[in-house]
């Protein structure tokens, strides 16, 4: 790690630990750790002033001396460190360990017998180096022997665990409650893979399914291919008065897709359902469901009629060709955990109004893909209905709008990934010059 002090001096460290003078421990195992090789590999220990983030560094190697203590920013030092010693002491569980996780610094545990948090479900060997405080002399060589690829995997896992379970009091409490629930309902309890792989146990609800293949996050782990068929769900809100209406053309285009298994028309119109003969004949089943509440959130209910994992969500006025439907689905098969679709939008912070804005202007970037023409996994219907706060869904229903924004934020919160926009067929003819 590189640390630059106020005087421009530079330090490099492989391992960092911290000790606060005001409550320093009488027995510090770090004092027993031998110095590493001179040069770039040094072991640093810091004594922190109780009233700030500045730290003074004392070099433990006999080959290097500072004429006087040099002050550095402790947070910067911590976030640039590779390994952080977590020895026995009063601040073990409450501070040292959690700050190492937050900083993506691989914890080197030196406290025999300490039960790591949530060890019932979390495999800490994937995120920490579990040392033996009786074998302190082996710590430097152990650290040096870890391959860079393994170090990267350890640091990535620290960030996942921190964000998933430890980054707020709310997440710590929710994780505790979910673990207790798994103890009680063992027949639907989450396994180790769910807890230790993104998106984590808080977003994978066992009430949905006990089979990992029913979720969009584990296809690679299980050696499964993404779904090969989709269900088109068309949200209809206007009466059917003409055979030339866009909704009928859209239904035919979707039905001709080689990947379409069935079509569901969600009838949220105040007018009665059209007669069966008004719907065009198709090669795939067409199921018309009349919404009971006729609210916007009803389009994301986990209907039992949806028999495929992939859902093609469509507004009634969407214009898509069969080729465009096929193209979007093949792209989604490579990214089954994301939303993949055509109409893109951007949200931004408006400094003048001091609030968030939303635009449909064509720009070089986007932040969401509208569900008026998008493909996603049907598990997100279940999350939308059973995970989101009722206040958010009520707001969408009262506005009769913005349900696609809420769905985008839900999926992004779960995956930590953006949606994927695909482009439609060109609507113009290119002029060829010369040949």
QUIVEN-V302228 format. One record per backbone hydrogen bond with DSSP energy under -1.0 kcal/mol. CO is the residue of the C=O (numbers start at 1). NH is the residue of the N-H. If there is no record, write none. Layout:
CO,NH + CO,NH
This chain:
3,11 + 5,8 + 9,5 + 11,3 + 14,83 + 15,44 + 16,85 + 17,46 + 19,48 + 21,24 + 28,31 + 29,32 + 30,33 + 40,42 + 42,14 + 45,58 + 46,19 + 47,56 + 48,21 + 49,52 + 53,74 + 54,49 + 55,72 + 56,47 + 61,64 + 70,57 + 71,6 + 72,55 + 73,77 + 74,78 + 75,79 + 76,80 + 82,106 + 83,16 + 84,108 + 86,110 + 89,92 + 91,95 + 91,96 + 92,97 + 95,99 + 96,100 + 97,101 + 98,102 + 99,103 + 100,105 + 101,104 + 106,84 + 107,129 + 108,86 + 109,131 + 110,88 + 111,114 + 116,119 + 118,121 + 118,122 + 122,124 + 123,126 + 124,127 + 124,128 + 129,109 + 132,135 + 135,138 + 136,139 + 138,142 + 139,143 + 140,144 + 141,145 + 143,146 + 147,151 + 148,152 + 149,153 + 150,154 + 151,155 + 152,156 + 153,157 + 154,158 + 155,159 + 156,160 + 157,161 + 158,162 + 159,163 + 160,164 + 161,165 + 162,166 + 162,167 + 168,172 + 169,173 + 170,174 + 171,175 + 172,176 + 173,177 + 174,178 + 175,179 + 176,180 + 177,181 + 178,182 + 179,183 + 180,184 + 181,185 + 185,188 + 186,189 + 191,195 + 192,196 + 197,200 + 205,208 + 211,214 + 212,215 + 218,222 + 219,224 + 230,261 + 231,312 + 232,264 + 233,314 + 234,266 + 235,316 + 236,268 + 242,245 + 245,248 + 245,249 + 246,250 + 247,251 + 248,252 + 249,253 + 250,254 + 251,255 + 252,256 + 254,257 + 257,260 + 259,230 + 262,232 + 263,287 + 264,234 + 265,289 + 266,236 + 266,268 + 267,291 + 275,278 + 276,279 + 285,263 + 287,265 + 289,267 + 295,298 + 296,299 + 297,300 + 298,301 + 301,303 + 303,306 + 309,378 + 310,231 + 311,376 + 312,233 + 313,374 + 314,235 + 315,318 + 321,325 + 322,326 + 323,327 + 324,328 + 325,329 + 326,330 + 327,331 + 328,332 + 329,333 + 331,334 + 332,335 + 335,338 + 339,420 + 340,375 + 341,422 + 343,370 + 345,367 + 345,368 + 346,359 + 348,357 + 350,354 + 350,355 + 355,350 + 357,348 + 359,346 + 368,345 + 370,373 + 372,315 + 373,342 + 374,313 + 375,340 + 376,311 + 377,380 + 378,381 + 378,382 + 379,383 + 380,384 + 381,385 + 382,386 + 383,387 + 383,388 + 389,393 + 390,394 + 391,395 + 392,396 + 393,397 + 394,398 + 395,399 + 396,400 + 396,401 + 402,406 + 403,407 + 404,408 + 405,409 + 406,410 + 407,411 + 408,412 + 409,413 + 410,414 + 411,415 + 412,416 + 420,341
